[in-house]
Amino acid sequence: MHEYDSPPNTSEHDSSPKTGGGMKTARLIAASVACVYVLASLFLMFEARGRIGKLETDQTATAATVDKLIQHLDSTDSTMRASTDALAHTLGMTGKQLDERTAQLQQQQKASDKEQKEQIEGVKTEVGSVRNEVGSVKTDVDATKSDLQGTKDKLQQTVGDLGVQSGLVARTRQDLDLLRRRGERSYYEFTLVKGQGPARVSTISLQLKNADPKRSKYTLNVMADDRVIEKKDRTMFEPLQFYTGRDRGLCEVVVFTVDKGKVSGYVSTPKEMVAQAQ
């Protein structure tokens, strides 16, 4: 019986070459990484050395500039001290005395500035007070104007019994006070009682003849310039007009209350009429 040789193990022969190739590749990669690291380190080293050199150069230049400034300040201080000593010598003072005098003058200037500031603040306060007073006066003036406008709106103008346009007619004693405040004419109040004789009112006389409260009508006589004018069946608030005096001034009689046997009202005359009569 023949013995046959077993076939060679191809797997063992093939594994050795593959293992050797992988190790070579790994070594190449490691060498490449090392080269890159070395090159990067060298690059960073050179760049750092360049920056350090630049910083040293800048620091040297800065130090030189600082030295120049110090020298300039020393020179300026010396010049100022020399000028101060020269000024003190001219004034007959020592440098210390000059410094003391300067400090004294500065204190005086500060005190003067403080006093001026206080005075200015006081003036501002006074100006503010004056402004407040002016505002208050303006408010009062506006209120007075408003009152007068209200009076004008409240007191209506009308036409008298002679067909002449009358002034503002008062309907109460308060209205009459408002008319007096306007100062355009002179006003005299009266109360007439039926059966009594003529009553003197300003430059004329009035006598009540009849009073009808239900109809608010009355009749009275007006005596002026030595003549009698009868005003018959007149109504309340109707201006009774007539002319009197040297200049024939227009007078008006207005009755604003009619009671049984009694009436009350006022007489309106031009302001110059009383002066002429006097």
Secondary structure, 3 states (H helix, E strand, C coil): CCCCCCCCCHHHHHHHHHHHHHHHHHHHHHHHHHHHHHHHHHHHHHHHHHHHHHHHHHHHHHHHHHHHHHHHHHHHHHHHHHHHHHHHHHHCCCHHHHHHHHHHHHHHHHHHHHHHHHHHHHHHHHHHHHHHHHHHHHHHHHHHHHHHHHHHHHCCEEECCCCCEEEECCCCHHHHHHHHHHCCCEEEEEEEECCCCCEEECCEEEEEEEEECCCCEEEEEEEECCEEEEEEEEECCCCEEEEECCCCEEEEEEEEEEECCEEEEEEEECHHHHHHHC
